[in-house]
Amino acid sequence: MASAQRIAVELKVSITQKGKIFEGKAPEVIQKKMEGAMYSAVMLLEREVKLKTPVGVFGAQGGLQSAIHGEVQGKGTPVVKGIVGHQSKYGDVIEKGRRAGKAWPPEGALLRWIEVKFGVSEKVAKRIEFPIRAKIGKKGFPGTHMFEKGLDENWPKVQGIFDKAGFEIARELSE
């Protein structure tokens, strides 16, 4: 019968106080990495929202796509925010849609769309605008949800951007 052998393991741990965290540079490192991550996330989401946005009658350069922009606010402060939004009078309606029985689109707002969509002259567009506005007011239309889908579909990528920043912060603080 074999005899049991005992093996002794000795564990030694030494802690040194060196690195940026002990030099008081942690806030600066964290700020820099978080701002960079926020900028990357905002640019990703801006691009993805634009890809999901209808081009419309004015094309990408003059329509809703051109009014979508991303911005990082609060650089250099403890609260850094990333915003992807639009500067368009009809962007919210395209995003959310229009419920049935609600207000009609403003008079004149659909003229260019009617001309391009139906291939008619301005004169004909003016004549058929009223019934189209009435139908939209009565029946509504679904939204495209380009902002909502852009965020939902890219959330794992956004999380990955900030996870990577967290690892970079930890690595840089330990150097």
C-alpha positions in Angstrom: 0.0 0.0 0.0 1.4 3.4 -1.0 1.8 6.0 1.6 0.4 9.4 1.2 2.8 12.2 0.7 2.2 15.7 1.8 3.3 18.5 -0.3 3.7 22.0 1.2 2.9 24.9 -1.0 4.1 28.3 0.1 2.3 31.4 -1.4 4.0 34.7 -1.2 2.2 38.0 -2.2 3.8 41.4 -2.3 2.0 44.6 -2.8 3.7 47.6 -4.2 2.3 51.0 -4.4 3.3 52.1 -7.8 1.4 53.0 -10.9 -0.9 55.8 -12.0 -3.5 55.0 -9.5 -1.1 55.7 -6.7 0.3 58.8 -8.4 -3.2 60.5 -8.3 -3.6 60.2 -12.1 -6.6 57.9 -12.0 -9.3 60.5 -12.7 -7.4 61.8 -15.7 -6.9 58.3 -17.1 -10.6 57.4 -16.5 -11.9 60.6 -18.1 -9.8 60.2 -21.2 -10.8 56.6 -21.8 -14.5 57.2 -21.1 -14.6 60.2 -23.4 -13.0 58.1 -26.1 -15.4 55.3 -25.6 -18.4 57.6 -25.7 -17.1 59.2 -28.9 -16.8 55.8 -30.5 -20.2 54.7 -29.3 -21.9 57.9 -30.6 -20.2 57.7 -34.0 -21.3 54.0 -34.3 -24.9 54.8 -33.4 -25.0 57.9 -35.7 -23.9 55.8 -38.6 -26.3 53.0 -37.9 -29.3 55.3 -37.4 -28.5 57.0 -40.7 -28.5 53.6 -42.5 -32.0 52.9 -41.1 -33.4 56.4 -42.0 -35.6 56.7 -45.1 -33.8 58.7 -47.7 -36.9 60.7 -48.7 -37.5 63.0 -51.6 -34.6 65.4 -50.8 -32.0 62.6 -50.8 -29.4 61.8 -48.2 -27.8 65.2 -48.5 -30.9 67.3 -48.0 -33.4 65.1 -46.1 -33.7 63.7 -42.7 -30.4 61.7 -42.9 -28.5 65.0 -43.2 -30.2 66.3 -40.0 -29.0 63.3 -37.9 -25.9 64.0 -35.8 -24.1 62.6 -32.8 -22.5 64.7 -30.1 -20.5 64.1 -26.9 -21.3 66.5 -24.2 -19.6 67.2 -20.9 -16.1 66.6 -22.0 -13.7 67.2 -19.1 -16.5 66.8 -16.5 -17.6 63.8 -14.4 -20.8 63.5 -16.4 -20.1 62.7 -20.1 -23.1 62.2 -22.3 -23.5 60.9 -25.8 -26.4 62.0 -27.8 -27.6 61.0 -31.3 -30.5 63.1 -32.4 -31.8 65.1 -35.3 -32.6 68.7 -36.2 -35.6 68.2 -38.4 -39.2 69.3 -38.1 -40.5 65.9 -39.2 -37.9 63.5 -37.7 -40.0 62.6 -34.7 -43.0 61.7 -36.9 -40.8 59.5 -39.1 -39.3 57.8 -36.0 -42.6 57.3 -34.1 -45.2 57.4 -36.9 -48.5 59.1 -36.7 -51.5 57.6 -34.8 -54.8 57.3 -36.6 -57.3 60.1 -35.8 -54.6 62.7 -34.9 -53.8 66.0 -36.5 -53.2 66.2 -40.2 -49.8 67.0 -41.6 -49.4 70.8 -42.1 -50.6 72.3 -45.4 -47.8 72.4 -48.0 -45.6 70.0 -46.0 -46.3 67.1 -48.4 -46.1 68.9 -51.8 -42.5 68.0 -52.7 -43.1 64.4 -51.5 -46.3 64.1 -53.7 -44.4 65.5 -56.7 -41.6 63.0 -56.4 -43.6 60.0 -55.2 -46.3 60.3 -57.8 -44.3 62.0 -60.6 -46.8 64.9 -60.9 -46.4 68.6 -61.4 -46.6 71.1 -58.6 -50.1 72.1 -59.8 -51.4 68.5 -59.5 -49.6 68.0 -56.2 -51.5 71.0 -54.8 -54.8 69.5 -56.0 -54.2 66.1 -54.4 -52.5 67.2 -51.2 -55.8 67.7 -49.3 -57.1 64.1 -49.6 -53.6 62.7 -48.9 -53.3 64.9 -45.7 -56.9 63.8 -44.7 -56.1 60.1 -45.2 -52.9 60.4 -43.1 -54.8 62.2 -40.4 -57.5 59.5 -40.4 -55.4 56.3 -40.8 -52.0 57.4 -39.6 -48.8 55.5 -40.6 -46.2 53.4 -38.8 -42.9 54.9 -37.7 -39.6 53.6 -39.0 -38.0 53.6 -35.4 -34.5 54.2 -36.8 -33.2 55.5 -33.5 -34.8 52.8 -31.4 -33.7 50.0 -33.8 -30.2 51.6 -34.2 -29.6 51.4 -30.4 -31.3 48.0 -29.8 -29.5 46.3 -32.6 -26.1 47.8 -31.7 -26.3 47.6 -27.9 -23.9 44.7 -27.7 -21.3 46.7 -29.8 -21.8 49.7 -27.5 -21.3 47.5 -24.4 -18.2 46.1 -26.1 -16.8 49.6 -26.6 -17.2 50.4 -22.9 -16.0 47.0 -21.8 -12.8 47.5 -23.8 -12.4 51.0 -22.2 -12.7 49.4 -18.7 -9.9 47.0 -19.5 -7.8 49.7 -20.9 -8.3 51.8 -17.7 -7.4 48.9 -15.5 -4.2 48.2 -17.5 -3.1 51.8 -17.7 -3.7 52.4 -13.9 -1.5 49.4 -13.1 1.4 50.5 -15.2 
